[in-house]
Amino acid sequence: MSDIIEINGYRIGRGEEKKIELNVARLPTHTSIDLPIHLYRAEEEGPVLLLTGGLHGDEINGIEILRRMIHNDLLIPEKGTVIVIPLVNTYGFIQNIRGLPDGKDINRSFPGSKSGSLASLMAYTLVKQILPHVDCGVDFHTGGDARANYPQIRCEWALEANREIAKAFSPPIIVDSSVLENTFRKAAQDEGTPILVFEGGETLRFDEIAIQEGIDGTLRLMAYLGMISEPQEGQDTEIYEASPWIRAEYGGLFQHKAKLGEHVDKDQLLGYISDPYGELWAEVKSPEKGRIVGINNAPVVYKGDALVHIACDFIKTV
């Protein structure tokens, strides 16, 4: 832990709390778009934890998790530093969209470029200005396209650094998930910085269970890292090796019978696909034993659409 953390010319010393703003670009109207960053630094040496939300502008549960923690002074460490970016994608947030006005996805634009698209520039800013100071982090996400996610952590389980902080977060479910190219998690991993992805809830809707799990898990992680001294009670966490989507064999109207978080057996009924004319009535069954970690809440589906997300190949409970 450095005595001074410098970000874009701002110098933040030990024992300081400061909100800084990184100017990324501006709208065609010449309205500046800034990236607000909260820094909480203890006097005593310790790790640097990064917490990010709203990388996708319509995923508001992560934004609310961090907003509540800031509002309730839950992120002030006794040791180390917490860097909080509650809303990365301000453009998408303004328009209630996942990506940017040009259609690009920031989380498919890493490590970014100083002279690239807006998404690439925002990714570059995070990689160059923020990541060099960070020891580990949590990136908060929400299911997209009317898909609701059960609270879960996704990480590459084979990496010890990921395993330890994922277990410390103590979510209901951990899913072994390989990193995708050009994502924030991949860029951080390439720099030797473990970043967990927390998933919970659905776009443009608050999910109180997911929000509370995100808050509780963050406090557990801070306690594990020695950043706060108050003990945080954990819970049993189920770890799964895979998480395939069950997809629609027909287009039509999907009515699900399964519930988020439910344990299911092989061949258990998960829902039905019907058509508007009363001619089709097809059962959707689970191809294997597992736990439901995601559900498509959109009633109209096309052949091949994702319907139910199953965590399977159970590893163990911790």
C-alpha positions in Angstrom: 0.0 0.0 0.0 1.6 3.2 -1.2 1.6 6.4 1.0 0.2 8.2 -2.0 -2.2 7.0 -4.7 -2.2 9.2 -7.7 -5.1 9.0 -10.2 -5.2 11.4 -13.2 -3.3 14.0 -11.2 -5.2 13.6 -8.0 -3.0 12.6 -5.0 -4.8 10.8 -2.2 -2.8 10.1 1.0 -3.3 7.6 3.8 -6.2 8.6 6.1 -8.0 10.6 3.3 -11.4 10.2 1.8 -11.9 11.8 -1.5 -14.3 11.8 -4.4 -12.6 12.5 -7.7 -13.9 12.7 -11.3 -12.2 11.4 -14.4 -13.2 13.2 -17.5 -13.6 10.5 -20.2 -15.3 12.4 -23.0 -18.3 14.6 -23.8 -21.6 14.4 -25.5 -22.2 16.0 -28.9 -23.9 18.8 -26.9 -20.5 19.5 -25.3 -21.8 18.2 -22.0 -18.9 16.5 -20.2 -19.3 12.9 -19.0 -17.2 12.3 -16.0 -16.4 9.1 -14.1 -17.0 9.7 -10.3 -14.6 7.6 -8.1 -14.8 7.4 -4.3 -11.6 6.6 -2.4 -11.5 5.6 1.2 -8.0 5.3 2.7 -7.1 4.2 6.2 -4.0 5.4 8.0 -2.9 1.8 8.5 -1.3 -0.2 5.7 -3.5 -2.9 4.0 -4.8 -4.1 0.6 -6.5 -2.1 -2.1 -10.0 -3.3 -3.0 -11.8 -2.1 -6.1 -15.6 -2.2 -6.3 -17.3 -1.4 -9.6 -20.9 -1.3 -10.7 -22.8 -0.2 -13.8 -20.3 -1.4 -16.4 -23.6 -2.1 -18.3 -25.8 0.9 -18.0 -29.1 -0.9 -17.4 -27.7 -3.2 -14.6 -28.8 -1.1 -11.6 -28.6 -3.7 -8.8 -24.8 -3.3 -8.6 -25.1 0.5 -8.7 -27.6 0.3 -5.8 -25.3 -2.1 -3.8 -22.5 0.4 -3.9 -24.7 3.4 -3.4 -26.2 2.0 -0.2 -22.7 1.1 1.1 -21.4 4.6 0.4 -24.5 6.2 2.0 -24.3 4.0 5.1 -20.5 4.5 5.5 -19.9 0.8 5.2 -16.8 1.1 2.9 -14.6 3.1 5.3 -11.6 0.7 6.0 -9.6 0.4 9.2 -6.7 -0.8 7.1 -6.0 -0.4 3.4 -7.9 1.3 0.7 -11.3 0.9 -1.0 -11.7 2.4 -4.5 -15.4 2.5 -5.5 -16.8 3.3 -8.9 -20.6 2.9 -8.5 -21.5 3.8 -12.1 -18.9 3.1 -14.9 -21.2 3.5 -17.9 -22.9 6.8 -17.4 -23.9 7.0 -21.0 -25.8 3.7 -20.9 -27.3 4.6 -17.5 -28.8 7.8 -18.9 -30.5 6.0 -21.7 -31.4 2.7 -19.9 -29.3 0.7 -22.2 -26.6 -1.9 -21.8 -23.8 -0.4 -23.9 -23.0 3.0 -25.3 -24.8 5.2 -27.9 -22.7 3.7 -30.7 -23.9 0.2 -29.6 -20.5 -1.0 -28.3 -20.2 -2.9 -25.0 -17.5 -1.6 -22.7 -17.1 -5.1 -21.2 -16.1 -6.4 -24.7 -13.6 -3.6 -25.3 -10.7 -4.3 -22.8 -7.9 -3.6 -22.5 -8.9 -0.6 -24.6 -7.2 2.1 -26.5 -6.5 5.8 -26.0 -7.4 6.5 -29.6 -10.2 3.9 -30.1 -14.0 4.1 -29.7 -15.7 5.5 -26.7 -16.0 2.0 -25.2 -12.4 1.4 -25.8 -11.4 4.7 -24.3 -13.4 4.0 -21.1 -11.8 0.5 -20.9 -8.4 2.0 -21.4 -9.0 4.5 -18.6 -9.9 1.8 -16.1 -6.9 -0.3 -17.1 -4.3 2.5 -17.0 -5.6 4.8 -14.2 -7.2 2.4 -11.8 -6.0 -1.2 -12.1 -2.3 -0.5 -11.3 -3.3 0.4 -7.7 -5.6 -2.6 -7.1 -4.9 -5.9 -5.3 -8.3 -7.5 -5.9 -11.9 -6.5 -6.7 -15.5 -7.2 -7.3 -17.4 -6.2 -10.5 -21.2 -6.1 -9.8 -23.5 -7.2 -12.6 -27.1 -8.1 -13.3 -28.8 -10.4 -15.8 -29.5 -8.8 -19.1 -32.4 -9.0 -21.7 -35.2 -9.8 -19.2 -33.0 -12.6 -17.6 -32.9 -12.7 -13.8 -29.9 -14.1 -12.1 -29.8 -15.8 -8.7 -27.0 -14.2 -6.5 -23.8 -15.8 -7.5 -20.1 -15.3 -7.9 -18.4 -16.2 -11.2 -14.6 -16.8 -11.2 -12.0 -19.1 -12.6 -11.9 -21.7 -9.8 -8.5 -23.1 -10.8 -6.7 -19.9 -9.7 -6.0 -20.0 -6.0 -6.3 -16.2 -5.6 -9.8 -16.4 -7.1 -10.8 -19.3 -4.9 -9.8 -17.6 -1.7 -11.6 -14.3 -2.2 -14.6 -16.0 -3.7 -15.0 -18.2 -0.6 -14.5 -15.2 1.6 -17.3 -13.4 -0.2 -19.5 -16.4 0.7 -22.3 -16.1 -1.8 -25.0 -18.8 -2.1 -23.4 -20.1 -5.3 -20.0 -20.0 -7.0 -19.8 -20.9 -10.6 -16.5 -21.9 -12.2 -16.4 -19.5 -15.2 -13.5 -19.1 -17.6 -12.6 -15.5 -18.5 -13.8 -14.2 -21.8 -11.5 -12.2 -24.1 -11.8 -8.4 -24.0 -13.6 -8.4 -20.7 -12.7 -6.4 -17.6 -12.0 -9.6 -15.7 -9.6 -10.8 -18.4 -7.7 -7.5 -18.5 -7.4 -7.5 -14.7 -6.3 -11.2 -14.6 -3.6 -10.4 -17.3 -2.3 -7.8 -14.9 -2.2 -10.3 -12.0 -5.3 -8.8 -10.3 -8.1 -11.2 -9.3 -11.6 -9.7 -10.0 -14.7 -11.5 -9.0 -18.0 -11.1 -11.0 -21.1 -10.9 -8.8 -24.4 -11.5 -10.6 -27.8 -10.9 -9.1 -31.2 -9.8 -10.2 -32.4 -8.4 -13.6 -32.0 -5.2 -15.6 -33.9 -2.1 -14.6 -35.4 -3.7 -11.5 -34.2 -3.6 -7.9 -33.8 -7.1 -6.4 -33.6 -6.8 -2.7 -32.3 -10.3 -2.2 -29.5 -9.7 -4.7 -28.7 -6.3 -3.2 -28.4 -7.6 0.3 -26.3 -10.5 -0.8 -23.9 -8.1 -2.5 -23.6 -5.9 0.5 -23.1 -8.8 2.9 -20.6 -10.5 0.6 -18.5 -7.3 0.3 -18.4 -6.9 4.0 -17.3 -10.5 4.4 -14.5 -10.0 1.9 -13.4 -6.8 3.6 -13.2 -8.7 6.9 -11.3 -11.5 5.3 -8.8 -9.0 3.9 -8.3 -7.5 7.3 -9.8 -4.1 6.2 -12.5 -4.2 8.9 -12.3 -5.8 12.3 -16.0 -6.6 12.9 -16.6 -10.4 12.2 -19.0 -11.1 9.4 -21.1 -14.3 9.4 -20.8 -16.4 6.3 -23.2 -19.0 4.8 -23.0 -22.3 3.0 -21.8 -21.9 -0.6 -22.4 -24.4 -3.3 -19.7 -24.6 -6.0 -20.4 -25.8 -9.5 -18.1 -26.5 -12.4 -20.5 -25.6 -15.3 -23.6 -23.6 -16.1 -25.2 -24.3 -19.4 -28.4 -22.6 -20.7 -31.4 -24.7 -21.6 -32.6 -23.3 -24.9 -36.0 -23.2 -26.6 -36.6 -26.0 -29.2 -39.6 -24.0 -30.5 -40.7 -20.4 -30.8 -43.7 -19.4 -28.8 -44.8 -18.3 -25.3 -42.6 -19.5 -22.5 -44.2 -20.1 -19.1 -41.7 -21.2 -16.4 -42.5 -23.3 -13.5 -39.1 -23.4 -11.9 -37.9 -20.8 -9.5 -34.5 -19.0 -9.1 -32.2 -20.8 -6.7 -34.3 -24.0 -6.9 -32.5 -27.4 -6.9 -33.7 -29.5 -9.8 -33.3 -33.1 -10.8 -32.7 -34.6 -14.2 -35.9 -34.5 -16.3 -37.7 -32.3 -13.9 -40.3 -30.0 -15.5 -39.1 -26.4 -15.8 -41.8 -24.9 -17.9 -43.8 -25.0 -21.1 -43.7 -23.4 -24.5 -47.0 -22.8 -26.2 -48.1 -20.9 -29.3 -50.8 -18.1 -29.5 -53.2 -20.5 -31.3 -53.5 -23.3 -28.8 -51.8 -25.8 -31.1 -48.4 -26.2 -29.4 -47.8 -27.3 -25.8 -44.2 -28.4 -25.3 -42.6 -29.3 -22.0 -39.2 -28.0 -21.1 -37.3 -30.3 -18.8 -33.9 -30.2 -17.1 -31.3 -32.2 -18.9 -29.4 -32.8 -15.7 -29.3 -32.4 -11.9 -28.3 -28.9 -10.7 -29.5 -25.6 -9.4 -31.3 -22.8 -11.3 -29.1 -19.7 -11.4 -30.9 -17.8 -14.2 -34.4 -17.5 -15.7 -35.6 -15.8 -18.9 -38.6 -13.7 -17.8 -39.6 -12.7 -21.4 -42.8 -14.6 -22.3 -42.1 -14.4 -26.1 -39.2 -16.6 -27.2 -37.7 -17.8 -30.5 -36.2 -21.1 -31.3 -32.7 -21.2 -29.7 -33.4 -18.5 -27.1 -32.0 -19.1 -23.6 -34.7 -20.1 -21.2 -33.2 -21.5 -17.9 -29.6 -21.3 -16.7 -28.6 -24.4 -14.7 -25.5 -24.7 -12.5 -24.4 -28.3 -12.7 -21.5 -30.6 -12.1 -21.5 -29.9 -8.3 -18.0 -29.7 -6.8 -18.6 -29.2 -3.1 -20.1 -27.0 -0.4 -17.9 -24.7 1.6 
